[in-house]
Amino acid sequence: MTAPKSVYIHIPFCSHKCHFCDFAAFAGLESRQEEYLNSLLAEIDERLTEYFQKSDGPKDDSAQDPGKGREAFADKPVLETIFIGGGTPGLSPLEHLQSITESLSRYFRFSTDLEFSLETTPHAITAEKARGWREIGINRLSIGVESLHDFELKAMGRDHSRAEALLGIETASLAGIDNICLDFMYGLPEQTRASFQATLLEAVSLSKQFPIKHISAYGLEIAINSPLLLRYPRECPSYPDEETFVQMFDDLCQIMEDAGFMQYEVSNFAKPGFESRHNLTYWRNQPYFAFGVGAHRYVDRIRSANSKSFNAYVRNYRESEKIEEISPQDVWVEGLMLALRLRQGLDLDDFKKRYGIDLEEAKAAPIKDLESAGLLERISKAGKKELSRPADEQGLSDTEKPTKFLRITRKGLPVMNSIIGALI
């Protein structure tokens, strides 16, 4: 059994809960950070000990000695990515983050190319903290900027300003963090197409001054009981209409492309080589560990999730755990849904090997219809549209045959859910 190579850690504390937030994030619980850390470390130890005992992993008694560090076992599995999200983990004491890192190092060898990401809000970034993050090993900072317009930030209930966002980016850069991701949102109340364009263009300009390697932008999704709905009901004219929303997405794709940020997933853009390897684990339907309140994991084809209740988690993290064993049908459906979010598309040969389904044969009719409508296309590994004549008719060997991908076109991205529905 091959151990997952990615770990997600959830730290739920925030100085302020935004109006749109539906995550396991809590304001006003700062006094319980130590209590939460103890529960989190206990979960990490218990789950990983249980996993490795079951899978014949490291059994040396020194694994239980936290002082042994990451090099205690030569045969420990290699960890490729760590992502600490929240909440606002950037607010966490450095010693808490260090304790989490040390706990993981008892069970894994950290890859020499480890991607170690931390989420933060701009106002949580200080020079001292940023230097401390680097010393711990954090080498990728994901900053929740959301907008570079104060009136939009206010509408969302964000507790930082445009000026604080700019200062946070500069501070992180000066501290030596050289892989910065900026997160934005669109479809916001009070937001216009022009204001979103201005935010994106300024982000591009900032990337020429600071090591901004990755930009993500997600369309606003409003949770049913969100405070945002009380301030801005769904029918409120302050929201961009559907046509403007689609135009915003088109602007996003074009501005990023023009600036050299490659769209590798529907909402994510990166300079070459700086794609989020951790998030690619999710989109490629690969296994991963996850720990903390509300955390979702995927291990041995079983998905499970911790309770989103803070009190339930610290009392007994297993008490309200939800476990779902994925059926063979659900496995391939999830694989299809996730792969089609990637701009590389779905590797048809790999899909057949993993799930035993020849998609071109099983879904020939809907694929043909979607291609005719300009919503779906087949491309080669090089990113070019598939040749009209099959490779074997051209006398190519198996090793020379291009890898075929099925992907949603730019035109099809706004109606991606409908396209996926037609293929399931």
C-alpha positions as CSV (number, residue, x, y, z in Angstrom):
1,M,0.0,0.0,0.0
2,T,1.4,3.4,-1.0
3,A,0.9,6.1,1.6
4,P,-0.7,9.4,0.5
5,K,2.0,12.0,-0.2
6,S,0.0,15.1,0.7
7,V,-1.3,16.4,4.1
8,Y,-3.9,19.1,4.8
9,I,-4.0,20.7,8.2
10,H,-7.0,22.8,9.3
11,I,-6.6,25.7,11.7
12,P,-10.0,27.3,12.3
13,F,-9.1,30.6,14.1
14,C,-10.0,33.9,12.6
15,S,-9.9,37.5,14.0
16,H,-13.2,38.1,12.1
17,K,-15.6,35.9,10.2
18,C,-16.3,37.2,6.7
19,H,-19.9,37.6,5.6
20,F,-19.7,34.9,2.8
21,C,-17.7,32.3,4.7
22,D,-19.1,28.8,5.2
23,F,-15.9,27.1,6.3
24,A,-15.1,25.7,9.7
25,A,-13.7,29.1,10.8
26,F,-14.3,30.7,14.2
27,A,-13.7,34.2,15.6
28,G,-13.4,34.9,19.3
29,L,-11.9,31.5,20.3
30,E,-8.3,32.7,20.5
31,S,-8.1,31.6,24.1
32,R,-8.7,28.0,23.0
33,Q,-5.8,27.7,20.6
34,E,-3.7,25.6,22.9
35,E,-6.6,23.2,23.6
36,Y,-7.2,22.9,19.8
37,L,-3.5,22.3,19.1
38,N,-3.4,19.4,21.6
39,S,-6.5,17.8,20.0
40,L,-5.0,18.3,16.5
41,L,-1.6,16.7,17.5
42,A,-3.5,13.8,19.1
43,E,-5.4,13.2,15.9
44,I,-2.3,13.3,13.8
45,D,-0.5,10.8,16.0
46,E,-3.5,8.5,16.4
47,R,-4.6,8.4,12.8
48,L,-1.0,8.0,11.3
49,T,0.0,5.4,13.9
50,E,-3.2,3.4,13.0
51,Y,-2.6,3.8,9.3
52,F,1.0,2.7,9.3
53,Q,0.3,-0.2,11.7
54,K,-2.4,-1.4,9.2
55,S,-0.2,-0.9,6.2
56,D,3.1,-2.3,7.5
57,G,4.7,1.1,7.6
58,P,7.4,2.3,10.0
59,K,7.3,0.3,13.3
60,D,10.6,1.3,14.9
61,D,9.9,2.3,18.5
62,S,11.7,5.5,18.0
63,A,8.8,6.6,15.8
64,Q,7.1,7.4,19.1
65,D,9.9,9.7,20.2
66,P,9.2,13.2,18.8
67,G,12.8,14.2,19.4
68,K,13.9,11.8,16.6
69,G,12.8,14.2,13.9
70,R,12.2,13.6,10.3
71,E,15.3,11.5,9.7
72,A,14.5,8.9,12.3
73,F,13.6,6.3,9.6
74,A,15.3,5.7,6.3
75,D,12.1,3.9,5.1
76,K,9.5,6.4,6.1
77,P,7.3,7.5,3.2
78,V,8.1,10.7,1.5
79,L,5.7,13.6,2.0
80,E,5.5,15.9,-1.1
81,T,3.0,18.6,0.0
82,I,1.7,20.1,3.2
83,F,-1.1,22.7,3.1
84,I,-2.2,24.5,6.3
85,G,-5.5,26.2,5.7
86,G,-8.3,27.6,7.7
87,G,-9.5,29.9,9.1
88,T,-6.5,32.1,9.2
89,P,-3.5,29.9,10.1
90,G,-1.3,33.0,9.5
91,L,-2.5,34.1,13.0
92,S,-1.2,31.0,14.7
93,P,1.7,31.2,17.1
94,L,4.9,30.1,15.3
95,E,5.5,27.5,18.0
96,H,2.1,25.9,17.2
97,L,3.1,25.6,13.5
98,Q,6.5,24.2,14.5
99,S,4.8,21.5,16.7
100,I,2.6,20.4,13.8
101,T,5.6,20.2,11.5
102,E,7.5,18.1,14.1
103,S,4.6,15.8,14.5
104,L,4.4,15.1,10.8
105,S,8.1,14.5,10.7
106,R,7.8,11.5,13.0
107,Y,5.9,9.7,10.3
108,F,7.3,11.1,7.0
109,R,10.5,12.1,5.4
110,F,10.0,15.5,3.9
111,S,10.8,15.7,0.2
112,T,13.7,17.8,-0.7
113,D,11.2,19.5,-3.0
114,L,8.5,19.8,-0.4
115,E,5.7,22.2,-1.2
116,F,4.7,23.7,2.2
117,S,1.8,26.2,1.9
118,L,0.2,28.4,4.5
119,E,-3.0,30.4,4.1
120,T,-3.1,33.9,5.6
121,T,-4.9,37.2,5.4
122,P,-2.9,40.3,4.6
123,H,-3.1,41.9,8.0
124,A,-1.7,38.7,9.7
125,I,1.6,39.1,7.9
126,T,4.5,40.7,9.8
127,A,8.2,40.7,9.1
128,E,8.9,38.6,12.2
129,K,6.2,36.0,11.4
130,A,7.2,35.7,7.7
131,R,10.8,35.0,8.7
132,G,9.5,32.5,11.2
133,W,7.4,30.8,8.6
134,R,10.5,30.4,6.4
135,E,12.5,28.9,9.2
136,I,9.8,26.3,9.9
137,G,10.0,25.3,6.2
138,I,6.9,27.1,4.8
139,N,7.9,28.1,1.2
140,R,4.5,29.0,-0.3
141,L,2.2,31.7,1.0
142,S,-1.4,31.9,-0.1
143,I,-2.8,35.4,0.7
144,G,-6.5,35.9,0.7
145,V,-6.7,39.3,-0.9
146,E,-10.1,38.8,-2.5
147,S,-10.3,42.3,-4.0
148,L,-8.1,45.4,-4.3
149,H,-11.1,47.8,-3.9
150,D,-12.1,48.9,-0.4
151,F,-15.8,49.1,-1.2
152,E,-15.8,45.5,-2.3
153,L,-13.9,44.3,0.7
154,K,-16.3,46.1,3.0
155,A,-19.3,44.5,1.2
156,M,-17.8,41.0,1.9
157,G,-17.0,41.8,5.5
158,R,-13.3,41.5,5.1
159,D,-11.2,42.9,7.9
160,H,-8.4,44.2,5.7
161,S,-8.0,47.1,3.4
162,R,-6.4,47.5,0.0
163,A,-3.5,49.3,1.7
164,E,-3.0,46.4,4.1
165,A,-3.1,43.9,1.2
166,L,-0.3,45.7,-0.6
167,L,1.7,46.0,2.6
168,G,1.3,42.3,3.3
169,I,2.5,41.3,-0.1
170,E,5.6,43.5,0.2
171,T,6.3,42.4,3.8
172,A,6.2,38.7,2.8
173,S,8.5,39.4,-0.2
174,L,11.0,41.3,1.8
175,A,11.1,38.5,4.4
176,G,12.3,36.2,1.6
177,I,9.2,34.3,0.7
178,D,9.6,33.8,-3.0
179,N,6.4,31.9,-3.9
180,I,3.3,34.0,-3.3
181,C,-0.2,33.1,-4.3
182,L,-2.9,35.8,-4.4
183,D,-6.5,34.6,-4.0
184,F,-9.4,36.7,-5.5
185,M,-13.2,36.5,-5.9
186,Y,-15.6,37.7,-8.5
187,G,-19.4,38.0,-8.7
188,L,-19.3,40.1,-5.5
189,P,-21.9,42.6,-4.4
190,E,-21.0,46.1,-5.5
191,Q,-18.5,44.6,-8.0
192,T,-18.5,45.6,-11.7
193,R,-16.7,44.1,-14.6
194,A,-14.4,47.2,-14.7
195,S,-13.5,47.0,-11.1
196,F,-12.7,43.3,-11.4
197,Q,-10.5,44.0,-14.5
198,A,-8.7,46.7,-12.5
199,T,-8.0,44.3,-9.6
200,L,-6.6,41.7,-12.0
201,L,-4.5,44.2,-13.9
202,E,-3.0,45.5,-10.7
203,A,-2.3,42.0,-9.5
204,V,-0.4,41.5,-12.8
205,S,1.5,44.7,-12.2
206,L,2.4,43.6,-8.6
207,S,3.7,40.3,-10.0
208,K,6.4,42.3,-11.8
209,Q,7.6,43.8,-8.5
210,F,7.1,40.8,-6.1
211,P,7.4,37.0,-6.4
212,I,3.7,36.4,-7.1
213,K,3.8,33.1,-8.9
214,H,0.1,32.0,-8.7
215,I,-3.2,33.7,-8.9
216,S,-6.6,32.1,-8.2
217,A,-10.0,33.7,-8.6
218,Y,-13.2,32.0,-7.7
219,G,-16.8,33.0,-8.5
220,L,-18.8,33.8,-5.3
221,E,-21.0,31.0,-4.0
222,I,-23.4,32.1,-1.3
223,A,-24.2,29.7,1.5
224,I,-27.8,29.5,2.6
225,N,-27.3,30.9,6.1
226,S,-24.6,33.3,5.1
227,P,-24.6,36.8,6.7
228,L,-24.0,38.1,3.2
229,L,-27.6,37.1,2.2
230,L,-29.0,39.3,5.0
231,R,-27.1,42.3,3.7
232,Y,-27.4,41.4,0.0
233,P,-30.3,39.0,-0.8
234,R,-29.9,37.0,-4.0
235,E,-32.3,39.2,-6.0
236,C,-30.3,42.3,-5.0
237,P,-29.2,44.3,-8.0
238,S,-25.8,44.9,-6.4
239,Y,-24.7,41.5,-7.7
240,P,-23.4,41.3,-11.3
241,D,-25.9,39.7,-13.6
242,E,-25.3,36.3,-15.3
243,E,-23.9,37.9,-18.5
244,T,-21.5,40.1,-16.6
245,F,-20.4,37.1,-14.4
246,V,-19.5,35.2,-17.6
247,Q,-17.7,38.2,-19.0
248,M,-15.7,38.5,-15.7
249,F,-14.6,34.9,-16.1
250,D,-13.6,35.6,-19.8
251,D,-11.6,38.7,-18.7
252,L,-9.9,36.6,-16.0
253,C,-8.7,34.0,-18.5
254,Q,-7.5,36.5,-21.0
255,I,-5.7,38.9,-18.6
256,M,-3.9,36.0,-17.0
257,E,-2.9,34.4,-20.3
258,D,-1.6,37.8,-21.6
259,A,0.5,38.1,-18.4
260,G,2.0,34.6,-18.7
261,F,0.0,33.0,-16.0
262,M,-1.0,29.6,-17.4
263,Q,-4.6,28.4,-16.6
264,Y,-4.0,24.9,-15.3
265,E,-7.4,24.6,-13.6
266,V,-10.7,26.4,-14.1
267,S,-10.0,29.0,-11.3
268,N,-6.2,28.7,-11.0
269,F,-3.4,30.3,-12.9
270,A,0.4,30.0,-12.4
271,K,3.7,30.9,-13.8
272,P,5.2,27.7,-15.4
273,G,6.4,25.3,-12.7
274,F,4.4,27.0,-9.9
275,E,1.1,25.2,-10.1
276,S,-0.1,24.1,-6.6
277,R,1.0,20.5,-6.4
278,H,-1.1,20.1,-3.3
279,N,-4.3,21.1,-5.0
280,L,-3.4,19.0,-8.1
281,T,-3.6,16.0,-5.7
282,Y,-7.3,16.7,-5.2
283,W,-8.0,17.3,-8.9
284,R,-6.2,14.2,-9.9
285,N,-8.3,12.2,-7.5
286,Q,-5.3,11.0,-5.6
287,P,-5.3,10.1,-1.9
288,Y,-4.4,12.6,0.9
289,F,-4.4,12.8,4.7
290,A,-6.3,15.7,6.4
291,F,-6.5,16.7,10.1
292,G,-8.4,19.2,12.1
293,V,-12.0,20.4,12.6
294,G,-14.1,20.0,9.4
295,A,-11.2,18.4,7.5
296,H,-11.9,16.0,4.7
297,R,-9.5,13.2,3.7
298,Y,-9.3,10.5,1.0
299,V,-7.4,7.4,2.0
300,D,-7.7,3.8,0.6
301,R,-10.7,4.8,-1.5
302,I,-12.6,5.9,1.7
303,R,-13.6,9.6,2.1
304,S,-14.1,10.8,5.7
305,A,-14.7,14.1,7.3
306,N,-14.4,15.5,10.8
307,S,-17.2,17.4,12.4
308,K,-17.4,21.1,11.7
309,S,-18.3,21.7,15.3
310,F,-15.3,23.1,17.3
311,N,-16.5,21.6,20.6
312,A,-17.3,18.2,19.1
313,Y,-13.8,18.1,17.6
314,V,-11.9,18.9,20.7
315,R,-14.0,16.6,22.8
316,N,-13.5,13.6,20.6
317,Y,-12.6,14.0,16.9
318,R,-14.0,10.6,16.0
319,E,-17.3,11.2,17.7
320,S,-19.0,13.0,14.7
321,E,-16.8,11.7,11.9
322,K,-18.5,10.9,8.7
323,I,-17.2,8.0,6.7
324,E,-18.1,7.1,3.1
325,E,-16.7,4.2,1.2
326,I,-16.6,5.1,-2.4
327,S,-18.3,2.7,-4.8
328,P,-16.6,1.8,-8.2
329,Q,-19.2,4.0,-9.9
330,D,-18.6,7.0,-7.7
331,V,-14.8,6.6,-8.1
332,W,-14.8,7.0,-11.8
333,V,-17.5,9.8,-11.7
334,E,-15.4,11.7,-9.2
335,G,-12.3,11.1,-11.4
336,L,-14.1,12.5,-14.4
337,M,-15.5,15.5,-12.6
338,L,-12.1,16.5,-11.1
339,A,-10.0,15.8,-14.2
340,L,-12.2,18.0,-16.4
341,R,-11.5,20.9,-14.2
342,L,-7.9,20.8,-15.3
343,R,-6.9,22.6,-18.5
344,Q,-4.8,19.7,-19.4
345,G,-8.0,17.7,-19.5
346,L,-8.8,14.1,-18.8
347,D,-6.1,11.6,-19.9
348,L,-8.2,9.0,-21.7
349,D,-5.7,6.2,-21.6
350,D,-5.0,6.8,-17.9
351,F,-8.7,7.0,-17.2
352,K,-9.2,3.6,-18.8
353,K,-6.3,2.1,-16.8
354,R,-7.5,3.5,-13.5
355,Y,-11.3,2.9,-13.8
356,G,-11.6,0.3,-16.6
357,I,-13.8,2.5,-18.7
358,D,-13.1,3.4,-22.3
359,L,-14.7,6.8,-22.2
360,E,-14.5,7.4,-26.0
361,E,-16.5,4.3,-26.5
362,A,-18.8,4.4,-23.6
363,K,-19.8,8.1,-24.1
364,A,-19.2,8.4,-27.8
365,A,-22.6,10.1,-28.5
366,P,-22.4,12.9,-25.9
367,I,-18.7,13.5,-26.7
368,K,-19.6,13.9,-30.4
369,D,-22.5,16.3,-29.6
370,L,-20.4,18.4,-27.2
371,E,-17.5,18.5,-29.7
372,S,-19.9,19.7,-32.4
373,A,-21.2,22.4,-30.1
374,G,-17.6,23.6,-29.5
375,L,-17.8,22.8,-25.8
376,L,-15.4,19.8,-25.7
377,E,-12.2,18.9,-27.6
378,R,-9.6,16.2,-27.9
379,I,-6.0,17.2,-27.7
380,S,-2.6,15.6,-27.8
381,K,0.0,15.7,-25.0
382,A,1.6,18.6,-26.7
383,G,-1.6,20.6,-26.4
384,K,-2.5,20.5,-30.0
385,K,-5.8,19.3,-31.4
386,E,-5.8,15.6,-32.1
387,L,-4.8,14.6,-35.6
388,S,-7.6,13.4,-37.8
389,R,-5.9,10.1,-38.6
390,P,-5.3,7.7,-35.7
391,A,-1.7,7.2,-34.7
392,D,-1.6,3.5,-35.7
393,E,-2.7,4.4,-39.2
394,Q,0.3,6.6,-39.4
395,G,2.7,3.8,-38.5
396,L,3.6,5.1,-35.1
397,S,4.7,2.8,-32.3
398,D,3.0,2.7,-28.9
399,T,5.7,4.9,-27.4
400,E,5.3,7.4,-30.2
401,K,1.6,7.7,-30.1
402,P,0.4,11.0,-28.6
403,T,-1.4,10.8,-25.2
404,K,-5.0,11.8,-25.8
405,F,-6.8,14.2,-23.5
406,L,-10.4,15.2,-23.4
407,R,-11.0,18.7,-22.2
408,I,-13.6,21.4,-21.9
409,T,-13.0,24.3,-24.3
410,R,-12.8,28.0,-23.1
411,K,-16.3,28.4,-24.5
412,G,-17.5,25.5,-22.4
413,L,-16.0,26.4,-19.1
414,P,-18.9,28.6,-18.0
415,V,-21.3,25.6,-18.5
416,M,-18.9,23.0,-17.2
417,N,-21.4,21.4,-14.8
418,S,-23.8,20.8,-17.7
419,I,-21.0,19.2,-19.8
420,I,-19.9,16.9,-16.9
421,G,-23.6,16.0,-16.4
422,A,-23.8,14.9,-20.0
423,L,-20.8,12.6,-19.6
424,I,-21.8,10.9,-16.4
